[in-house]
Amino acid sequence: MAQQKSKLDNLREGLRHFLHEKNFFTSFLEVVEKYTRISREYIFISLFALLIMYLIVGYGAGLVVNLLGFAYPAYKSCKAIDSEEKDDDTQWLTYWVVYASFTILEHFTDYFLAWIPFYFLAKCLFLVWCMLPMANNGAGVIYRRLIKPFITKNEKAIDEFIGEATALTKEAGKLGFDAVTKAAKKVDISQIPGVQEGIQHGVQQAMFSNKDVKSD
């Protein structure tokens, strides 16, 4: 019971910290709070409730969820790059690893997931859970329990596959470049229609220009 209370307190503290950061959204909340005299925490909860209702009945819910899952984390990642702290770097790197894994999984199961009632609402709640401003958010839990053990177990095989793929890509690029170079050497540019006339016109223009300069 005490542990659950501690997690709830951490969640409240993280939400309070998020709502008092300096950005466009919190500036908007500050103005609304000033004129309505309603705490910004309640305003945020109300807006989130409206978002949930829209995801249930609104049009374009998939786009809204994707923007939510990308725009805010991208903004926070940019701030983390410029900050001197390491914790925020770890938090958002972890989020992007989980987000990428989820996106790949969703790509192969999208046809079936689209038939699940309130799927976009569930996806929204999942992404919010992953980006919560607390140590044990969804991204951290999924990474430690699922992704990290898988990577640790298969790290050697993954590195070998990446090395082989990189070598094949370099070899293919080299072969392609050599083939294009050889083909270019065999091409007689003067035989291309219009090129010879263009060269002659350019030479004549240069000759007339030189005459004009000398006459001056």
C-alpha positions in Angstrom: 0.0 0.0 0.0 2.8 2.4 0.9 4.6 1.5 -2.3 1.5 2.3 -4.4 1.1 5.6 -2.6 4.7 6.5 -3.2 4.3 5.8 -7.0 1.2 7.9 -7.0 3.0 10.7 -5.3 5.9 10.5 -7.8 3.3 10.6 -10.6 1.7 13.7 -9.2 5.1 15.4 -8.7 6.1 14.5 -12.2 2.8 15.9 -13.6 3.2 19.1 -11.5 6.8 19.5 -12.8 5.6 19.0 -16.4 2.8 21.6 -16.1 5.2 24.2 -14.8 7.9 23.9 -17.4 8.4 26.9 -19.7 7.0 26.2 -23.1 4.0 27.1 -25.4 1.6 24.7 -23.8 2.3 25.7 -20.2 2.1 29.3 -21.2 -1.4 28.6 -22.6 -2.3 26.9 -19.3 -1.0 29.8 -17.3 -3.2 32.3 -19.2 -6.3 30.0 -18.8 -5.5 29.5 -15.1 -5.2 33.3 -14.6 -8.5 34.1 -16.1 -10.5 31.2 -14.8 -8.8 30.9 -11.4 -8.9 27.1 -11.9 -5.7 25.1 -11.2 -3.8 24.2 -14.3 -3.8 20.6 -13.1 -7.5 20.5 -13.4 -7.4 22.3 -16.7 -5.0 19.7 -18.0 -7.1 16.8 -16.8 -10.1 18.3 -18.5 -8.3 18.7 -21.8 -7.0 15.1 -21.5 -10.6 13.9 -20.9 -11.7 15.8 -24.0 -8.9 14.1 -26.0 -10.1 10.7 -24.8 -13.6 11.5 -25.9 -12.3 12.6 -29.3 -10.3 9.4 -29.7 -13.4 7.4 -29.1 -15.7 9.2 -31.6 -13.6 11.7 -33.5 -12.3 11.6 -37.1 -8.5 11.2 -37.7 -7.8 9.7 -34.3 -4.8 7.7 -35.7 -3.1 10.9 -36.8 -3.8 12.6 -33.5 -2.3 9.7 -31.6 0.8 9.6 -33.9 1.4 13.3 -33.4 1.1 12.9 -29.7 3.5 10.0 -29.6 6.0 11.9 -31.8 5.8 15.7 -31.4 6.2 16.0 -27.6 8.9 13.3 -27.2 10.8 14.9 -30.2 10.6 18.3 -28.5 11.8 16.9 -25.1 14.6 15.0 -26.9 15.9 18.2 -28.4 15.9 19.8 -25.0 17.7 16.8 -23.6 20.4 17.1 -26.2 21.2 20.6 -25.1 21.0 19.9 -21.4 24.0 18.8 -19.3 22.0 16.1 -17.4 22.3 12.5 -18.4 19.0 11.2 -16.9 16.8 12.9 -19.5 19.0 11.6 -22.3 18.5 8.0 -21.0 14.8 8.5 -20.6 14.1 9.7 -24.1 16.5 7.3 -25.8 14.7 4.5 -24.0 11.4 5.9 -25.2 12.5 6.0 -28.8 13.7 2.4 -28.6 10.3 1.3 -27.3 8.5 3.5 -29.8 10.4 2.1 -32.7 9.8 -1.5 -31.6 6.1 -0.8 -31.1 5.9 0.9 -34.6 7.4 -2.1 -36.3 5.1 -4.5 -34.4 2.1 -2.4 -35.2 3.0 -2.3 -38.9 2.6 -6.1 -39.2 -0.5 -6.2 -37.0 -2.2 -3.0 -38.2 -5.0 -4.8 -40.1 -6.1 -6.8 -37.1 -5.6 -4.0 -34.6 -7.8 -1.6 -36.5 -10.8 -3.9 -35.7 -10.2 -3.6 -32.0 -12.7 -1.2 -30.4 -11.1 1.9 -28.9 -7.7 0.8 -30.3 -6.5 4.4 -30.7 -7.6 5.3 -27.2 -5.6 2.3 -25.9 -2.6 3.3 -28.0 -2.8 6.9 -26.7 -2.8 5.7 -23.1 0.0 3.4 -23.8 2.2 6.1 -25.3 1.4 8.5 -22.5 2.4 5.7 -20.0 5.7 5.3 -21.9 6.5 9.0 -21.7 5.4 9.8 -18.1 7.9 12.0 -16.3 8.9 9.3 -13.8 11.6 6.7 -13.4 9.4 3.6 -13.8 7.3 4.8 -16.7 6.1 2.4 -19.5 9.2 2.8 -21.7 11.5 2.0 -18.8 9.5 -1.1 -17.8 9.2 -2.5 -21.3 12.9 -1.9 -22.1 14.2 -3.6 -18.9 11.8 -6.5 -19.0 11.5 -7.2 -22.8 13.9 -5.4 -25.1 17.1 -5.4 -23.0 17.0 -9.2 -22.3 16.4 -9.9 -26.0 19.3 -7.6 -27.0 21.6 -9.1 -24.4 20.8 -12.7 -25.5 21.2 -12.0 -29.2 23.8 -9.2 -29.2 26.5 -11.3 -30.9 24.2 -12.5 -33.7 22.8 -9.0 -34.3 26.3 -7.5 -34.5 27.4 -10.1 -37.0 24.3 -9.5 -39.1 24.9 -5.7 -39.1 28.6 -6.3 -40.0 27.7 -8.5 -42.9 25.0 -6.2 -44.2 27.3 -3.2 -44.0 30.0 -5.1 -45.9 27.5 -6.2 -48.6 26.2 -2.6 -48.9 29.7 -1.2 -49.4 30.6 -3.9 -51.9 27.3 -3.3 -53.8 28.0 0.5 -53.8 31.5 0.0 -55.1 30.4 -2.3 -57.9 27.7 0.1 -58.9 30.1 3.1 -58.9 32.6 1.1 -61.0 29.9 0.1 -63.5 28.7 3.7 -63.9 32.3 5.0 -64.3 33.0 2.4 -67.0 29.8 3.2 -68.9 30.5 6.9 -68.7 34.0 6.4 -70.2 32.5 4.6 -73.2 30.0 7.4 -74.0 31.1 9.8 -76.8 29.7 13.1 -75.6 30.1 14.6 -79.1 27.6 12.1 -80.5 24.8 13.2 -78.2 22.3 15.3 -80.2 22.8 19.0 -79.5 26.0 18.7 -77.5 28.3 19.4 -80.5 26.3 22.4 -81.5 26.4 23.6 -77.9 30.2 23.3 -77.7 30.7 25.2 -81.0 28.3 27.9 -79.8 30.3 28.2 -76.6 33.6 28.5 -78.4 32.2 31.2 -80.7 30.9 33.1 -77.7 34.3 33.0 -76.0 36.1 34.1 -79.2 33.7 37.1 -79.6 34.1 38.0 -76.0 37.9 38.0 -76.3 37.7 40.2 -79.4 35.5 42.7 -77.6 37.9 42.8 -74.6 40.9 43.4 -76.9 39.1 46.2 -78.9 38.3 48.0 -75.6 
